[in-house]
Amino acid sequence: MSDYVIAFEKLRIDDVPAVGGKNASLGEMISQLTAKGVRVPTGFATTAHAYREFLAQDGLDDRINAELDRLDVEDVTALAVCGNKIREWIMTANFPKALLDGIAEHYQTLTTQMGDSVSFAVRSSATAEDLPDASFAGQQESFLNIRGLDNILHAIKEVFASLYNDRAISYRVHKGFIHADVALSAGVQRMVRSDIGSSGVMFTMDTESGFDEVVFITSAYGLGETVVQGAVNPDEFYVHKPLLAEGFPAIIRRSLGSKMIKMVFTDANQAGKSTITVPVDTVQSTQFSLTNEEILELARYAMIIEKHYERPMDIEWGKDGVDGKLYILQARPETVKSQAGNSVEKFQLIGTGTPLVTGRAVTQKIGVGPVRIVKDASEMHTVQPGDVLVADMTDPNWEPVMKRASALVTNRGGRTCHAAIIARELGIPAIVGCVNATELLKEGDIVTVSCAEGETGHVYAGALDYKQTTETATALKMAPVKIMMNVGNPDMAFSFAQIPNHGVGLARLEFVINNMIGIHPKAILNFDKVPADMQAEITRRANGYASPRQFYIDKLAEGVATIAASFWGKPVIVRLSDFKSNEYKKLVGGDIYEPDEENPMLGFRGAARYIAKDFRDCFELECLAMRKVREELGLTNVELMIPFVRTLEEARQVEEILAEYGLKRGVNGLRLIMMCEIPSNALLAEEFLKYFDGFSIGSNDLTQLTLGMDRDSGLMAHGFDERDAAVKVLLKMAIDTCNRLNKYVGICGQGPSDHPDFAEWLVEKGIQSVSLNPDTVVSTWQRLTK
């Protein structure tokens, strides 16, 4: 093996000290994974020894070290002067003859094989003899589309000099690395023509949550530097690894990026002049930059690479626009710190004061920030990260700005209203039903929102001290019932799946429709008849999909598939849409197709919609989406739940319609569950259960309809209690009937999350599963196993 230049084919992963992690990994993949179908462009690497020999000439290394020893990196001006001086020294120094000869020989070999027109990427690969695991990612430079020996030599010298750019010097100082211990290897790799194709980065895990059962792929047009640098908003794809391994086309989620620019080759082949960034054609930017087949091929490569290295990986890839093939350009260990999957956060208020506002507490957390009063949706843009969002009430369209808020306070709403549900999904503290929060709280004032003091939430003046701790749940005992989870937002599914659980007892389809689609299904089906401005909005949202109709089906499927894949191996009970007319009206086109109802809570909702002639074609879209999830994607852990079934005739018709659309009860293991949320459901439980495999009790509506109380009324919140004696009579009736008939019975309402004593009562009466909000799973589990 040469001391100066080595072909990638001769490198293995244990050559990190000689050529750095990046180049050693390229050699490892070429030699070990080519036979398994993974394509990696060839090339060669200069060695760390060659770099040190280069610096040793004429005492350059001593001059560099002396300059760095005098440097105070906190002095930005001095840092810039120092770095510039060292880089100039390197650029004017000569390569040792042995290094020059080695580069020329390897370059000649490659161009003889591939032709003189082939271009190369010249990248840095940092190494340290005593620090083999140091990645130095992103610290040095890369140069693309370099052609001709003189240009290759110049680019290699630029790479060497980049070890002393300002950020690299500062990085080593802050990490405690000795400058002289770090060397550079330059990798010279055949360019994939992704300038006329596409490229991106993929990870063998979700980098935000640490969930490791997916491959996460980003993609954009042109060279991959725009994606790596964050200069472009790429397409994103998630592929479920277990189902892909079983042969299913397991793309569970796709997100269309704007992809406004791309980096392409220029005619110049010199470092710094060889690429240019240009706009992407509008038609291209509104399409996905990868086909489904290409997404799956990349995911298979990722799984092969991960299996070989036996750890999560961060991988760069490119699609060659000439031969149409996919190539792996780099692979390194994934270094994003995963979130702990068996822990729960606890908040405790230390400061004190007189509450400015009180209401019903949601999510057992504390948030601090300036008050931002938003009167209607047109003012949502005023919410800045960390603000305390204060409003009369919210609707599903507010979800994007709720993510920014440190806390949420509303005048209206009970603890099962939209604001409360979204706050739980996002994990932010919220106080609902405050009556006059928008009057009593003043714009810009700093406040503390505490939901860590029981059922009543308090808003205090000023930033009060609080303590936040994390408790692990590794020692959970076996629970007396299955403890499941309520999940609506697919964005949170990967994180929630890492909390101890027995599956999902309630996945709300309307959350997916609100957050991922936002269009009334009738407007989708009548696309050619809606106003032109609405057509334009529907077209914009449906970009990348075959048609607006297919967009609706696929987006529903993706939302459910994300949740089902997150909890693969456990049941995921998906409740089909339960919008009320006032909620549907807020979707694009909803005002055209929805009636005005005096009391939507008791109006056109649930099963009544599914069997109605005017809505059946909308329901068909949901059925097709669920069939795709179960049959095409293979997520047979999805079970279906029918909400608000008022009569036995509705039950019979819904079962028939589902069968017509390919969702026949019992086929391929499909279970149909009915929401038990109307007193008639409990009173006629045995009759209803002829059409279903069990009940999931919705304690919110059941309490509302039993006690005659509006569950969203802040004025009536004091009396709304699932533990009322009348409600318990109906609950026991439903539980007893299911157990007697050997049917499933669980509860997915709010009650067990809010009242641990209620959860204990349900267990005592024979409930089989309790589905809880994610933030209460561990504490309720611990309570039930004492």
Beta strands, then each sheet from edge to edge (+ up, - down):
strand 1: 5-7
strand 2: 43-46
strand 3: 120-128
strand 4: 142-146
strand 5: 182-190
strand 6: 198-203
strand 7: 214-221
strand 8: 235-240
strand 9: 251-255
strand 10: 261-265
strand 11: 275-279
strand 12: 313-319
strand 13: 326-333
strand 14: 343-349
strand 15: 357-362
strand 16: 366-373
strand 17: 388-391
strand 18: 407-410
strand 19: 430-432
strand 20: 446-450
strand 21: 456-461
strand 22: 466-472
strand 23: 482-487
strand 24: 504-508
strand 25: 572-575
strand 26: 638-642
strand 27: 672-676
strand 28: 694-697
strand 29: 744-747
strand 30: 769-772
sheet 1: 1+ 2- 5+ 3- 4+
sheet 2: 9+ 8- 7+ 6- 12+ 13-
sheet 3: 10+ 11-
sheet 4: 14+ 22-
sheet 5: 15+ 19- 18- 17- 16- 20+ 21- 15+
sheet 6: 23+ 24+ 25+ 26+ 27+ 28+ 29+ 30+ 23+
end
